[in-house]
Amino acid sequence: MRILRFAVFGLALALLAACGGQSVTPTTAPQQPTPTPTAPPNPAVTPEPTRLTLWLPDWMLLENPAAADALEQAIDDFSRDAGVEVEIIIKPPRGEGGLLDFLTASYPVAPGILPDVIALPYTDAEIAMEQDFLQPLDRWLDPALVEDLYPFAQNIALENEARFAIPFFADFEHLAFQLSALSEPPADWGVVLASEARYAFPAGGPEAVLTDALIVHYLSVLKDANNPRDEPGLRRLLDFYEMARTLDRVDESVVQAASAAETWPRGLQGEVQMAHTTANLWLADRDQTTFLRFGPIPTADSHPRYVARGWSFGMVTADEAREALSVQLIERLMAPEVLGAWSAAAHRLPARRSALAQWPADNYAVFASEALENATRPPPWSNDTLFTRNMHRAVLDVLSGAADAATAAANAAQSW
């Protein structure tokens, strides 16, 4: 697999250029006027080929050969058509030495190694925007591309109407359930409690972090989605968890599970009848889901909710000529036919409507499109450490049996 592309430069052109300016004086007969010598024309000097540097997460090229081939083919086509060499550098997606970490460390001290274009998770792109690592894209970007993004994606890394990132992959958490246990997706908590199915959703993880499952559940009990400090709402949520635990509807894995990646195997292996998964996980294991169906996460008010995550492209270079080429590269990778084929091979949803329309029509594509049309970003209060720490503690206490719903809700409200 090709990971790095390097332009090859010819020394012969430089040597030819060095010889080009010499003049030759012709031999003339005596008393004849000396003609003006004509110097041979300088050979054309070919400018150094333009090179763009693209930083990507390592999984894009190492995890899935079919997806890596689709991506590399698109980049090769762009390189040929634009006459631009693209150097790909892969890094861990997050953490020490990861994309954002390396960008943060190198930006002020080593500008020569910075990328022209970088792929970042939505949240990291917004951090990079706030740190002034990314350049606005609007000057170069085709407005039709932005209009074709799903609504939530049109607002990623947007500041004062300037756009600093363009989402290309999207993901969201949803329910997988056994058709033998439930004839249709359980829309609300009442159906969950009335069934005999066990339910696995991620409620654990770092203490100050709320999982997407908890965010969706909690949004469904709030009077005001922007005001999370709602003791009656929290009490309603905890009452559901307490009842589900009492009726043995909640799987014991929920307290430790930090993401749907930990609950999905329970559902895929048939150990529980309802389990949270994500679009990416479902698509990757689709051949094994013949006994399962999909649907939205059950909520208190029966209203489907989806929290969008995913990946976006940002532009780091501030050189005008490189900016224009960088956006051309982004637009090529996000062309409907390119992004459609690449995302399908990668088992990831595209953030662009016309790209998903390239997929074969089936029930899951319809479900995913409807979900993405209605998906939202995590609410701002999910980053409120004081609130999330206390709420999360209350949830874990009830799910583990360490406290009843009334006590846990009161303790949380006193602390937030």
Summary of the structure (lengths in Angstrom):
residues: 416
radius of gyration: 28.2
end to end distance: 51.8
largest distance: 119.7
contacts: 1331
relative contact order: 0.15
helix: 45%
strand: 15%
